[in-house]
Amino acid sequence: MIIARIHVTLKQSVLDPQGTAVTKSLHALGYSEVDDVRIGKFLELKINTTDRGAAEARVTDMCEKLLANTVIEKYEFELVEA
Amino acid sequence: MIIARIHVTLKQSVLDPQGTAVTKSLHALGYSEVDDVRIGKFLELKINTTDRGAAEARVTDMCEKLLANTVIEKYEFELVEA
């Protein structure tokens, strides 16, 4: 079993209104040291295989096809043996 | 400047319908080796301080008060010097 830990985040040039909202809420709560917040997704996939190389290719494929919108998002992942 | 990388995920005992939907979509696309998907949030906070100890306490506070719903979610974070 391999676990893929995937981070999908907005590209740096894309506005993040959700992050802006959280920044404002943190300021309202008194956390004025917070300069910026960016919010993304974190996915954990359990993959039934032992072949790391194949898993890497397949996860890349999944990100490109379904998990990330590569027009506005970027993804990175790491594979962990479980 | 310190960057806090925060993962907010559903507790293991809590159902993740979004993850189930993604699992089904992956199966429909032919990725039958995917056994399970859990989906969480990933937040990156830029914090204007150089005091790691203080930052750790403040970020824990932010997670408890705003960023995570500790009834159903757990959080973990790491601090990175930027």
N, CA and C atoms of all chains as a GROMACS GRO file, in nm:
protein
  492
    1MET      N    1   0.085  -0.121   0.000
    1MET     CA    2   0.000   0.000   0.000
    1MET      C    3   0.088   0.126   0.000
    2ILE      N    4   0.054   0.217  -0.087
    2ILE     CA    5   0.125   0.345  -0.092
    2ILE      C    6   0.024   0.456  -0.064
    3ILE      N    7   0.066   0.553   0.016
    3ILE     CA    8  -0.021   0.669   0.039
    3ILE      C    9   0.037   0.789  -0.034
    4ALA      N   10  -0.048   0.853  -0.116
    4ALA     CA   11  -0.006   0.974  -0.186
    4ALA      C   12  -0.062   1.095  -0.111
    5ARG      N   13   0.027   1.182  -0.069
    5ARG     CA   14  -0.014   1.306  -0.001
    5ARG      C   15  -0.002   1.420  -0.103
    6ILE      N   16  -0.116   1.472  -0.145
    6ILE     CA   17  -0.120   1.568  -0.256
    6ILE      C   18  -0.162   1.706  -0.206
    7HIS      N   19  -0.086   1.808  -0.244
    7HIS     CA   20  -0.125   1.947  -0.215
    7HIS      C   21  -0.168   2.013  -0.345
    8VAL      N   22  -0.288   2.066  -0.347
    8VAL     CA   23  -0.336   2.141  -0.463
    8VAL      C   24  -0.356   2.285  -0.418
    9THR      N   25  -0.280   2.378  -0.477
    9THR     CA   26  -0.289   2.518  -0.434
    9THR      C   27  -0.308   2.609  -0.554
   10LEU      N   28  -0.365   2.724  -0.530
   10LEU     CA   29  -0.382   2.822  -0.638
   10LEU      C   30  -0.245   2.871  -0.683
   11LYS      N   31  -0.230   2.894  -0.813
   11LYS     CA   32  -0.106   2.953  -0.863
   11LYS      C   33  -0.087   3.091  -0.800
   12GLN      N   34   0.039   3.132  -0.788
   12GLN     CA   35   0.071   3.255  -0.716
   12GLN      C   36   0.001   3.378  -0.777
   13SER      N   37  -0.021   3.374  -0.908
   13SER     CA   38  -0.080   3.491  -0.976
   13SER      C   39  -0.232   3.496  -0.962
   14VAL      N   40  -0.292   3.391  -0.906
   14VAL     CA   41  -0.438   3.385  -0.897
   14VAL      C   42  -0.484   3.439  -0.762
   15LEU      N   43  -0.583   3.526  -0.764
   15LEU     CA   44  -0.638   3.581  -0.641
   15LEU      C   45  -0.701   3.473  -0.555
   16ASP      N   46  -0.689   3.483  -0.423
   16ASP     CA   47  -0.744   3.385  -0.331
   16ASP      C   48  -0.840   3.454  -0.234
   17PRO      N   49  -0.967   3.474  -0.276
   17PRO     CA   50  -1.062   3.547  -0.192
   17PRO      C   51  -1.088   3.478  -0.059
   18GLN      N   52  -1.084   3.344  -0.058
   18GLN     CA   53  -1.105   3.270   0.067
   18GLN      C   54  -0.992   3.302   0.166
   19GLY      N   55  -0.869   3.307   0.113
   19GLY     CA   56  -0.754   3.341   0.196
   19GLY      C   57  -0.764   3.484   0.250
   20THR      N   58  -0.811   3.575   0.164
   20THR     CA   59  -0.828   3.714   0.206
   20THR      C   60  -0.930   3.724   0.319
   21ALA      N   61  -1.038   3.648   0.306
   21ALA     CA   62  -1.142   3.650   0.409
   21ALA      C   63  -1.087   3.600   0.542
   22VAL      N   64  -1.006   3.493   0.536
   22VAL     CA   65  -0.950   3.438   0.660
   22VAL      C   66  -0.850   3.536   0.720
   23THR      N   67  -0.770   3.603   0.635
   23THR     CA   68  -0.677   3.705   0.685
   23THR      C   69  -0.753   3.812   0.763
   24LYS      N   70  -0.864   3.859   0.705
   24LYS     CA   71  -0.943   3.964   0.772
   24LYS      C   72  -1.001   3.913   0.904
   25SER      N   73  -1.049   3.789   0.904
   25SER     CA   74  -1.104   3.733   1.028
   25SER      C   75  -0.997   3.723   1.136
   26LEU      N   76  -0.876   3.681   1.096
   26LEU     CA   77  -0.766   3.670   1.193
   26LEU      C   78  -0.731   3.807   1.249
   27HIS      N   79  -0.728   3.908   1.162
   27HIS     CA   80  -0.700   4.044   1.209
   27HIS      C   81  -0.808   4.088   1.308
   28ALA      N   82  -0.934   4.059   1.276
   28ALA     CA   83  -1.045   4.098   1.364
   28ALA      C   84  -1.033   4.030   1.500
   29LEU      N   85  -0.972   3.912   1.503
   29LEU     CA   86  -0.954   3.840   1.630
   29LEU      C   87  -0.827   3.883   1.702
   30GLY      N   88  -0.752   3.977   1.642
   30GLY     CA   89  -0.634   4.030   1.710
   30GLY      C   90  -0.501   3.971   1.664
   31TYR      N   91  -0.505   3.885   1.564
   31TYR     CA   92  -0.379   3.826   1.515
   31TYR      C   93  -0.323   3.914   1.403
   32SER      N   94  -0.277   4.031   1.441
   32SER     CA   95  -0.238   4.130   1.341
   32SER      C   96  -0.104   4.096   1.276
   33GLU      N   97  -0.030   3.997   1.331
   33GLU     CA   98   0.099   3.961   1.272
   33GLU      C   99   0.084   3.878   1.144
   34VAL      N  100  -0.039   3.834   1.114
   34VAL     CA  101  -0.060   3.753   0.994
   34VAL      C  102  -0.069   3.844   0.872
   35ASP      N  103   0.028   3.830   0.782
   35ASP     CA  104   0.034   3.916   0.664
   35ASP      C  105  -0.048   3.863   0.548
   36ASP      N  106  -0.053   3.731   0.534
   36ASP     CA  107  -0.118   3.675   0.417
   36ASP      C  108  -0.158   3.531   0.445
   37VAL      N  109  -0.271   3.490   0.388
   37VAL     CA  110  -0.315   3.350   0.400
   37VAL      C  111  -0.349   3.299   0.260
   38ARG      N  112  -0.298   3.182   0.226
   38ARG     CA  113  -0.337   3.115   0.102
   38ARG      C  114  -0.396   2.981   0.140
   39ILE      N  115  -0.508   2.946   0.077
   39ILE     CA  116  -0.577   2.823   0.114
   39ILE      C  117  -0.583   2.728  -0.004
   40GLY      N  118  -0.547   2.605   0.020
   40GLY     CA  119  -0.552   2.503  -0.084
   40GLY      C  120  -0.616   2.376  -0.031
   41LYS      N  121  -0.607   2.271  -0.112
   41LYS     CA  122  -0.663   2.142  -0.073
   41LYS      C  123  -0.550   2.045  -0.040
   42PHE      N  124  -0.582   1.952   0.047
   42PHE     CA  125  -0.486   1.847   0.083
   42PHE      C  126  -0.558   1.714   0.068
   43LEU      N  127  -0.507   1.629  -0.020
   43LEU     CA  128  -0.573   1.500  -0.044
   43LEU      C  129  -0.479   1.386  -0.005
   44GLU      N  130  -0.536   1.286   0.059
   44GLU     CA  131  -0.459   1.167   0.093
   44GLU      C  132  -0.523   1.048   0.023
   45LEU      N  133  -0.449   0.986  -0.068
   45LEU     CA  134  -0.502   0.872  -0.145
   45LEU      C  135  -0.433   0.744  -0.100
   46LYS      N  136  -0.514   0.643  -0.066
   46LYS     CA  137  -0.457   0.510  -0.040
   46LYS      C  138  -0.456   0.434  -0.172
   47ILE      N  139  -0.338   0.394  -0.215
   47ILE     CA  140  -0.325   0.329  -0.345
   47ILE      C  141  -0.277   0.186  -0.327
   48ASN      N  142  -0.353   0.094  -0.382
   48ASN     CA  143  -0.326  -0.048  -0.363
   48ASN      C  144  -0.222  -0.097  -0.463
   49THR      N  145  -0.096  -0.065  -0.436
   49THR     CA  146   0.014  -0.108  -0.522
   49THR      C  147   0.141  -0.104  -0.441
   50THR      N  148   0.246  -0.166  -0.489
   50THR     CA  149   0.375  -0.156  -0.422
   50THR      C  150   0.478  -0.096  -0.516
   51ASP      N  151   0.436  -0.067  -0.638
   51ASP     CA  152   0.527  -0.017  -0.742
   51ASP      C  153   0.530   0.136  -0.739
   52ARG      N  154   0.632   0.192  -0.674
   52ARG     CA  155   0.641   0.339  -0.659
   52ARG      C  156   0.642   0.413  -0.792
   53GLY      N  157   0.720   0.361  -0.886
   53GLY     CA  158   0.733   0.428  -1.016
   53GLY      C  159   0.599   0.440  -1.086
   54ALA      N  160   0.527   0.327  -1.089
   54ALA     CA  161   0.395   0.326  -1.154
   54ALA      C  162   0.301   0.420  -1.080
   55ALA      N  163   0.305   0.415  -0.944
   55ALA     CA  164   0.216   0.498  -0.865
   55ALA      C  165   0.240   0.646  -0.896
   56GLU      N  166   0.367   0.683  -0.909
   56GLU     CA  167   0.400   0.823  -0.936
   56GLU      C  168   0.338   0.870  -1.068
   57ALA      N  169   0.352   0.785  -1.170
   57ALA     CA  170   0.294   0.820  -1.301
   57ALA      C  171   0.142   0.829  -1.294
   58ARG      N  172   0.081   0.733  -1.221
   58ARG     CA  173  -0.065   0.731  -1.213
   58ARG      C  174  -0.118   0.852  -1.134
   59VAL      N  175  -0.051   0.887  -1.025
   59VAL     CA  176  -0.098   1.001  -0.944
   59VAL      C  177  -0.084   1.131  -1.024
   60THR      N  178   0.026   1.146  -1.097
   60THR     CA  179   0.042   1.263  -1.184
   60THR      C  180  -0.076   1.274  -1.280
   61ASP      N  181  -0.110   1.160  -1.338
   61ASP     CA  182  -0.223   1.149  -1.430
   61ASP      C  183  -0.355   1.191  -1.364
   62MET      N  184  -0.378   1.141  -1.243
   62MET     CA  185  -0.501   1.174  -1.170
   62MET      C  186  -0.510   1.323  -1.142
   63CYS      N  187  -0.395   1.382  -1.104
   63CYS     CA  188  -0.394   1.526  -1.076
   63CYS      C  189  -0.427   1.605  -1.201
   64GLU      N  190  -0.367   1.567  -1.313
   64GLU     CA  191  -0.389   1.639  -1.438
   64GLU      C  192  -0.534   1.628  -1.484
   65LYS      N  193  -0.593   1.509  -1.463
   65LYS     CA  194  -0.725   1.482  -1.519
   65LYS      C  195  -0.840   1.521  -1.429
   66LEU      N  196  -0.821   1.507  -1.296
   66LEU     CA  197  -0.937   1.526  -1.207
   66LEU      C  198  -0.909   1.613  -1.085
   67LEU      N  199  -0.794   1.591  -1.020
   67LEU     CA  200  -0.778   1.646  -0.885
   67LEU      C  201  -0.742   1.794  -0.884
   68ALA      N  202  -0.674   1.841  -0.988
   68ALA     CA  203  -0.636   1.982  -0.992
   68ALA      C  204  -0.688   2.046  -1.120
   69ASN      N  205  -0.723   2.171  -1.113
   69ASN     CA  206  -0.755   2.248  -1.233
   69ASN      C  207  -0.628   2.323  -1.270
   70THR      N  208  -0.554   2.266  -1.365
   70THR     CA  209  -0.419   2.316  -1.390
   70THR      C  210  -0.417   2.454  -1.458
   71VAL      N  211  -0.534   2.506  -1.493
   71VAL     CA  212  -0.537   2.643  -1.545
   71VAL      C  213  -0.505   2.742  -1.432
   72ILE      N  214  -0.560   2.716  -1.315
   72ILE     CA  215  -0.541   2.809  -1.204
   72ILE      C  216  -0.470   2.747  -1.084
   73GLU      N  217  -0.455   2.614  -1.083
   73GLU     CA  218  -0.396   2.548  -0.966
   73GLU      C  219  -0.268   2.474  -1.002
   74LYS      N  220  -0.181   2.460  -0.902
   74LYS     CA  221  -0.065   2.372  -0.919
   74LYS      C  222  -0.074   2.261  -0.814
   75TYR      N  223  -0.006   2.151  -0.840
   75TYR     CA  224  -0.010   2.040  -0.743
   75TYR      C  225   0.130   1.988  -0.720
   76GLU      N  226   0.149   1.932  -0.602
   76GLU     CA  227   0.271   1.859  -0.574
   76GLU      C  228   0.232   1.744  -0.481
   77PHE      N  229   0.308   1.636  -0.488
   77PHE     CA  230   0.272   1.522  -0.402
   77PHE      C  231   0.396   1.446  -0.361
   78GLU      N  232   0.380   1.370  -0.253
   78GLU     CA  233   0.484   1.279  -0.209
   78GLU      C  234   0.419   1.143  -0.185
   79LEU      N  235   0.496   1.038  -0.207
   79LEU     CA  236   0.444   0.902  -0.186
   79LEU      C  237   0.508   0.845  -0.060
   80VAL      N  238   0.424   0.786   0.024
   80VAL     CA  239   0.471   0.730   0.151
   80VAL      C  240   0.430   0.583   0.156
   81GLU      N  241   0.520   0.495   0.191
   81GLU     CA  242   0.484   0.354   0.207
   81GLU      C  243   0.401   0.340   0.334
   82ALA      N  244   0.292   0.263   0.325
   82ALA     CA  245   0.206   0.248   0.443
   82ALA      C  246   0.210   0.104   0.494
   83MET      N  247   1.035   3.675   0.901
   83MET     CA  248   0.908   3.619   0.851
   83MET      C  249   0.906   3.468   0.868
   84ILE      N  250   0.796   3.418   0.924
   84ILE     CA  251   0.779   3.273   0.940
   84ILE      C  252   0.656   3.231   0.861
   85ILE      N  253   0.668   3.116   0.793
   85ILE     CA  254   0.551   3.063   0.722
   85ILE      C  255   0.500   2.940   0.798
   86ALA      N  256   0.371   2.943   0.830
   86ALA     CA  257   0.309   2.828   0.896
   86ALA      C  258   0.235   2.747   0.790
   87ARG      N  259   0.269   2.621   0.777
   87ARG     CA  260   0.201   2.530   0.684
   87ARG      C  261   0.109   2.441   0.767
   88ILE      N  262  -0.021   2.465   0.753
   88ILE     CA  263  -0.120   2.400   0.839
   88ILE      C  264  -0.205   2.301   0.760
   89HIS      N  265  -0.218   2.180   0.811
   89HIS     CA  266  -0.309   2.080   0.754
   89HIS      C  267  -0.428   2.064   0.846
   90VAL      N  268  -0.546   2.084   0.792
   90VAL     CA  269  -0.669   2.061   0.868
   90VAL      C  270  -0.743   1.946   0.802
   91THR      N  271  -0.760   1.836   0.874
   91THR     CA  272  -0.823   1.718   0.814
   91THR      C  273  -0.935   1.667   0.905
   92LEU      N  274  -1.030   1.597   0.845
   92LEU     CA  275  -1.137   1.538   0.924
   92LEU      C  276  -1.080   1.429   1.015
   93LYS      N  277  -1.134   1.418   1.136
   93LYS     CA  278  -1.093   1.308   1.223
   93LYS      C  279  -1.127   1.175   1.157
   94GLN      N  280  -1.051   1.072   1.193
   94GLN     CA  281  -1.064   0.943   1.124
   94GLN      C  282  -1.205   0.886   1.136
   95SER      N  283  -1.272   0.916   1.246
   95SER     CA  284  -1.405   0.859   1.270
   95SER      C  285  -1.516   0.935   1.196
   96VAL      N  286  -1.482   1.046   1.133
   96VAL     CA  287  -1.584   1.128   1.067
   96VAL      C  288  -1.592   1.092   0.918
   97LEU      N  289  -1.714   1.070   0.870
   97LEU     CA  290  -1.735   1.039   0.728
   97LEU      C  291  -1.689   1.153   0.640
   98ASP      N  292  -1.632   1.120   0.523
   98ASP     CA  293  -1.583   1.222   0.430
   98ASP      C  294  -1.652   1.203   0.295
   99PRO      N  295  -1.773   1.260   0.280
   99PRO     CA  296  -1.849   1.239   0.156
   99PRO      C  297  -1.777   1.294   0.033
  100GLN      N  298  -1.703   1.403   0.051
  100GLN     CA  299  -1.629   1.460  -0.062
  100GLN      C  300  -1.522   1.361  -0.110
  101GLY      N  301  -1.454   1.298  -0.013
  101GLY     CA  302  -1.354   1.198  -0.047
  101GLY      C  303  -1.415   1.078  -0.116
  102THR      N  304  -1.533   1.036  -0.069
  102THR     CA  305  -1.602   0.923  -0.131
  102THR      C  306  -1.639   0.956  -0.276
  103ALA      N  307  -1.684   1.078  -0.299
  103ALA     CA  308  -1.721   1.120  -0.435
  103ALA      C  309  -1.599   1.117  -0.527
  104VAL      N  310  -1.485   1.164  -0.475
  104VAL     CA  311  -1.362   1.165  -0.556
  104VAL      C  312  -1.315   1.021  -0.583
  105THR      N  313  -1.327   0.934  -0.482
  105THR     CA  314  -1.291   0.793  -0.503
  105THR      C  315  -1.373   0.736  -0.617
  106LYS      N  316  -1.504   0.761  -0.616
  106LYS     CA  317  -1.592   0.707  -0.721
  106LYS      C  318  -1.555   0.763  -0.858
  107SER      N  319  -1.524   0.894  -0.863
  107SER     CA  320  -1.486   0.954  -0.991
  107SER      C  321  -1.357   0.892  -1.043
  108LEU      N  322  -1.260   0.868  -0.953
  108LEU     CA  323  -1.133   0.807  -0.994
  108LEU      C  324  -1.158   0.666  -1.047
  109HIS      N  325  -1.245   0.590  -0.981
  109HIS     CA  326  -1.278   0.456  -1.029
  109HIS      C  327  -1.341   0.463  -1.168
  110ALA      N  328  -1.432   0.559  -1.186
  110ALA     CA  329  -1.499   0.575  -1.315
  110ALA      C  330  -1.400   0.608  -1.425
  111LEU      N  331  -1.290   0.675  -1.388
  111LEU     CA  332  -1.187   0.710  -1.488
  111LEU      C  333  -1.085   0.596  -1.506
  112GLY      N  334  -1.104   0.486  -1.433
  112GLY     CA  335  -1.017   0.370  -1.454
  112GLY      C  336  -0.906   0.355  -1.351
  113TYR      N  337  -0.903   0.441  -1.251
  113TYR     CA  338  -0.799   0.430  -1.147
  113TYR      C  339  -0.850   0.340  -1.034
  114SER      N  340  -0.863   0.212  -1.066
  114SER     CA  341  -0.926   0.120  -0.972
  114SER      C  342  -0.835   0.086  -0.854
  115GLU      N  343  -0.707   0.122  -0.863
  115GLU     CA  344  -0.614   0.091  -0.752
  115GLU      C  345  -0.632   0.185  -0.633
  116VAL      N  346  -0.712   0.291  -0.650
  116VAL     CA  347  -0.733   0.385  -0.540
  116VAL      C  348  -0.837   0.329  -0.443
  117ASP      N  349  -0.795   0.300  -0.320
  117ASP     CA  350  -0.884   0.238  -0.222
  117ASP      C  351  -0.963   0.342  -0.144
  118ASP      N  352  -0.902   0.456  -0.118
  118ASP     CA  353  -0.968   0.552  -0.031
  118ASP      C  354  -0.909   0.691  -0.054
  119VAL      N  355  -0.995   0.792  -0.043
  119VAL     CA  356  -0.949   0.932  -0.054
  119VAL      C  357  -1.004   1.009   0.065
  120ARG      N  358  -0.917   1.085   0.131
  120ARG     CA  359  -0.962   1.176   0.237
  120ARG      C  360  -0.918   1.316   0.194
  121ILE      N  361  -1.008   1.412   0.211
  121ILE     CA  362  -0.979   1.547   0.165
  121ILE      C  363  -0.980   1.645   0.281
  122GLY      N  364  -0.878   1.726   0.288
  122GLY     CA  365  -0.870   1.827   0.393
  122GLY      C  366  -0.828   1.961   0.335
  123LYS      N  367  -0.799   2.053   0.425
  123LYS     CA  368  -0.755   2.187   0.383
  123LYS      C  369  -0.606   2.204   0.412
  124PHE      N  370  -0.545   2.288   0.330
  124PHE     CA  371  -0.405   2.320   0.350
  124PHE      C  372  -0.393   2.472   0.351
  125LEU      N  373  -0.344   2.527   0.462
  125LEU     CA  374  -0.334   2.673   0.472
  125LEU      C  375  -0.189   2.714   0.490
  126GLU      N  376  -0.152   2.820   0.422
  126GLU     CA  377  -0.018   2.874   0.436
  126GLU      C  378  -0.030   3.018   0.488
  127LEU      N  379   0.021   3.040   0.609
  127LEU     CA  380   0.012   3.172   0.671
  127LEU      C  381   0.149   3.238   0.674
  128LYS      N  382   0.156   3.360   0.623
  128LYS     CA  383   0.279   3.439   0.639
  128LYS      C  384   0.267   3.517   0.768
  129ILE      N  385   0.359   3.494   0.860
  129ILE     CA  386   0.350   3.558   0.991
  129ILE      C  387   0.470   3.649   1.012
  130ASN      N  388   0.441   3.773   1.041
  130ASN     CA  389   0.544   3.876   1.052
  130ASN      C  390   0.607   3.873   1.191
  131THR      N  391   0.695   3.776   1.214
  131THR     CA  392   0.765   3.765   1.342
  131THR      C  393   0.891   3.682   1.318
  132THR      N  394   0.982   3.686   1.412
  132THR     CA  395   1.099   3.599   1.401
  132THR      C  396   1.107   3.506   1.521
  133ASP      N  397   1.011   3.519   1.612
  133ASP     CA  398   1.010   3.442   1.735
  133ASP      C  399   0.930   3.312   1.714
  134ARG      N  400   1.003   3.203   1.691
  134ARG     CA  401   0.940   3.074   1.662
  134ARG      C  402   0.846   3.028   1.774
  135GLY      N  403   0.893   3.041   1.897
  135GLY     CA  404   0.815   2.992   2.011
  135GLY      C  405   0.682   3.064   2.020
  136ALA      N  406   0.687   3.198   2.007
  136ALA     CA  407   0.563   3.277   2.013
  136ALA      C  408   0.472   3.240   1.896
  137ALA      N  409   0.533   3.224   1.777
  137ALA     CA  410   0.454   3.191   1.658
  137ALA      C  411   0.381   3.059   1.678
  138GLU      N  412   0.450   2.961   1.738
  138GLU     CA  413   0.389   2.831   1.758
  138GLU      C  414   0.265   2.841   1.846
  139ALA      N  415   0.278   2.918   1.955
  139ALA     CA  416   0.165   2.935   2.046
  139ALA      C  417   0.050   3.008   1.977
  140ARG      N  418   0.084   3.112   1.898
  140ARG     CA  419  -0.020   3.191   1.831
  140ARG      C  420  -0.092   3.109   1.725
  141VAL      N  421  -0.016   3.028   1.648
  141VAL     CA  422  -0.079   2.949   1.542
  141VAL      C  423  -0.171   2.842   1.603
  142THR      N  424  -0.126   2.780   1.713
  142THR     CA  425  -0.212   2.684   1.782
  142THR      C  426  -0.344   2.751   1.821
  143ASP      N  427  -0.332   2.871   1.874
  143ASP     CA  428  -0.448   2.951   1.913
  143ASP      C  429  -0.541   2.977   1.795
  144MET      N  430  -0.482   3.018   1.681
  144MET     CA  431  -0.563   3.047   1.561
  144MET      C  432  -0.637   2.923   1.514
  145CYS      N  433  -0.569   2.808   1.518
  145CYS     CA  434  -0.632   2.683   1.476
  145CYS      C  435  -0.750   2.651   1.566
  146GLU      N  436  -0.730   2.664   1.696
  146GLU     CA  437  -0.835   2.630   1.792
  146GLU      C  438  -0.955   2.724   1.777
  147LYS      N  439  -0.926   2.853   1.750
  147LYS     CA  440  -1.032   2.952   1.751
  147LYS      C  441  -1.102   2.969   1.617
  148LEU      N  442  -1.028   2.956   1.506
  148LEU     CA  443  -1.089   2.989   1.376
  148LEU      C  444  -1.064   2.886   1.267
  149LEU      N  445  -0.941   2.837   1.256
  149LEU     CA  446  -0.904   2.764   1.133
  149LEU      C  447  -0.956   2.620   1.129
  150ALA      N  448  -0.972   2.558   1.245
  150ALA     CA  449  -1.021   2.420   1.246
  150ALA      C  450  -1.145   2.411   1.334
  151ASN      N  451  -1.235   2.323   1.297
  151ASN     CA  452  -1.349   2.291   1.383
  151ASN      C  453  -1.310   2.164   1.460
  152THR      N  454  -1.262   2.185   1.583
  152THR     CA  455  -1.199   2.073   1.654
  152THR      C  456  -1.298   1.966   1.700
  153VAL      N  457  -1.428   1.989   1.677
  153VAL     CA  458  -1.524   1.882   1.705
  153VAL      C  459  -1.506   1.769   1.604
  154ILE      N  460  -1.487   1.805   1.479
  154ILE     CA  461  -1.478   1.702   1.375
  154ILE      C  462  -1.343   1.703   1.302
  155GLU      N  463  -1.261   1.805   1.324
  155GLU     CA  464  -1.135   1.815   1.251
  155GLU      C  465  -1.015   1.813   1.344
  156LYS      N  466  -0.902   1.766   1.291
  156LYS     CA  467  -0.776   1.780   1.364
  156LYS      C  468  -0.682   1.865   1.278
  157TYR      N  469  -0.582   1.923   1.343
  157TYR     CA  470  -0.488   2.006   1.268
  157TYR      C  471  -0.346   1.972   1.309
  158GLU      N  472  -0.255   1.993   1.218
  158GLU     CA  473  -0.113   1.987   1.251
  158GLU      C  474  -0.044   2.092   1.166
  159PHE      N  475   0.068   2.144   1.216
  159PHE     CA  476   0.136   2.247   1.137
  159PHE      C  477   0.286   2.240   1.159
  160GLU      N  478   0.356   2.299   1.064
  160GLU     CA  479   0.501   2.314   1.078
  160GLU      C  480   0.534   2.460   1.047
  161LEU      N  481   0.640   2.510   1.110
  161LEU     CA  482   0.683   2.648   1.087
  161LEU      C  483   0.811   2.646   1.006
  162VAL      N  484   0.814   2.729   0.902
  162VAL     CA  485   0.930   2.736   0.813
  162VAL      C  486   0.979   2.880   0.810
  163GLU      N  487   1.109   2.901   0.826
  163GLU     CA  488   1.163   3.038   0.814
  163GLU      C  489   1.158   3.078   0.667
  164ALA      N  490   1.115   3.200   0.639
  164ALA     CA  491   1.105   3.244   0.499
  164ALA      C  492   1.206   3.356   0.472
   0.00000   0.00000   0.00000
